Amino acid sequence: MSAFISGATGFIAQHIVDGLLKQNYKVIGTARSQEKANKLMKQFSNNPNLSMEIVGDISDVNAFDEVMKKRGSEIKYVLHTASPFHFNVTDIEKELLVPAVNGTRGILNSIKKYANDTVERVVITSSFAAILDLNRFNDNSLVLSEANWNPVTKEEALSNPMAGYCASKTYAERAAWDFLKENEGSIKFKLTTVNPVYVFGPQLFAEDVKNVLNTSCEVVNQVVQSTIDTTLPVDCSGQFVDVRDVAKAHIAGIQNDNCIGQRLLCSQAAFGVQDIANVLNDNFPQLKGKIAKSNPKTNAVENIGICQIDNSKTKELLGFEFIDLKTCLIDTVSQIVEQKIIG
Ligand code: NDP
């Protein structure tokens, strides 16, 4: 039986595919074009356990019908990672909300229609964006956990792309849990969501390191591309987790029965962009003197200035240590430096 993964070309998804293949799963991935599918197949050395299917824009609620009709009888696990993650949009509703929500509803409905007898576990890549409260992001007394939901309204969602993205993840995840309730008794699959904070870490394939990286790694890349004159804020910028841990959490979502019905809030620690600069200056002599200077004064260690996270429940469920910021950044930036995409 196979694991089906939507958006297999994505930054996080590639690490999940890699993890699944290493554990000898048969994997069916989706890409938006044949060209992207061929590239991924080649990157995975045409591994016979990997096959690719083309699924177009997931704004179409029926986007997954054809593939579920064709391959559904082979699929035991579904991992839905595809969703727009960028802020470069002009129409928030059309470019962020609709694909996120329709993609989630659509894939669950296609499973119900065409793979109801075979699919046992579904893992959806949600986000900390579905948990946080943008209006209280800078409230250090606020402690958020797996139990919280982003209260973002539709009006706020449409006011700027950041709020729009957070709403897209909130509404999509809600749609998934609602689907489960609405279809109680008529579907057999169990649901887990993975809710990561900012995901850093190396690209699975170094050749994918370009001048501009995926949205979350671009936070690190911006520091790599900074100059000695750049002054970075000492404020805390957010929380981070390594992509390899996020991939492991997805795989736990299909393997570990204790994860059924859970939201896995994946976060290692708070960080500020100044902390990133400090690690880079200390560990990359080729960057020191070119990028923003070190400054030992940063607020992230004490997690000052932003809301806090209590993800002890997730950590207990997963049972492994998350990779620390220094290790994560060294691995992320070594790749950038090796590809000579610097300064
Ligand atoms: P990527 O941009 O690398 O991957 C996104 C994937 O979704 C790509 O495969 C992309 O296809 C696909 N996709 C996007 N929009 C559509 C659409 N309209 N129709 C079909 N496919 C689409 O980002 P990440 O790997 O970082 O993100 C993966 C998931 O993780 C997303 O759900 C994101 O919200 C979530 N997430 C990410 C975090 C992070 O910090 N990176 C944090 C929390 C959650 P294509 O390659 O063709 O563009």
Residues whose N, C-alpha, C, O or C-beta is under 5 A from the ligand:
A	BS01	NDP	G7 A8 T9 G10 F11 I12 A13 R32 G56 D57 I58 S59 T81 A82 S83 P84 F85 P99 T125 S126 S127 F128 P196 V197 Y198 V199 N214 S216
